[in-house]
Amino acid sequence: MTVPFGTLVPGTNALAARTALPPVVGAAVVLFAVLVLVWVVVAAATVRSALSDVADEIGPPRRTVRA
C-alpha cells in the first residue's frame, strides 16, 4: 500500500501547486500528513523489530520443549 500511496502524494502536491484549488490543496495536505504518519508507524515497527532481534541474540538461548 505504501508504494502507490507514496506516488499519489507527490502527484497530488504537484497538482495542488499548479492549480491552487482549495479542495486539491486540502487533499494534498491531508494525504501528506497521512503519509508522514505511515512513515512514523513503519519506522517505529522497524526499530522495535531491530531491538527485539538484538535482545534475542543477547538473551539466554531459548529451550525447545519436545512432546
C-alpha positions in Angstrom: 0.0 0.0 0.0 2.8 2.5 0.8 4.3 2.5 -2.7 1.2 3.6 -4.6 0.3 5.9 -1.8 3.8 7.3 -1.9 3.4 8.2 -5.6 -0.1 9.6 -5.1 1.1 12.2 -2.5 3.7 13.9 -4.7 1.3 13.8 -7.7 -1.4 15.5 -5.6 1.1 18.0 -4.3 2.2 18.9 -7.8 -1.4 19.3 -8.9 -2.1 21.5 -5.9 0.9 23.7 -6.7 -0.2 24.1 -10.3 -3.9 24.7 -9.8 -4.0 26.2 -6.3 -7.6 25.0 -6.0 -8.6 24.8 -2.3 -10.0 21.3 -2.4 -6.9 20.0 -4.1 -4.6 21.8 -1.7 -6.6 20.4 1.2 -6.4 16.9 -0.2 -2.6 17.3 -0.7 -2.1 18.5 2.9 -4.2 15.6 4.3 -2.5 13.0 2.1 0.9 14.3 3.1 0.0 14.1 6.8 -1.2 10.5 6.4 2.0 9.6 4.5 4.1 11.0 7.4 2.0 9.1 9.9 2.6 5.9 7.9 6.3 6.6 7.8 6.3 7.1 11.6 4.4 3.8 12.2 6.8 1.9 9.9 9.9 3.4 11.4 8.6 2.5 15.0 7.9 -1.1 13.9 11.3 -1.3 12.3 13.1 -0.1 15.4 11.0 -2.3 17.6 11.8 -5.3 15.4 15.5 -4.5 15.4 15.7 -4.1 19.1 13.8 -7.4 19.6 16.3 -9.2 17.3 19.2 -7.7 19.3 17.6 -8.8 22.6 17.1 -12.3 21.2 20.8 -12.5 20.4 21.9 -11.1 23.7 19.5 -13.0 25.9 19.7 -16.6 27.1 19.1 -19.3 24.5 15.6 -20.5 24.2 14.9 -24.1 25.0 12.7 -26.1 22.8 10.2 -28.4 24.5 9.6 -31.6 22.7 6.4 -33.5 23.2 
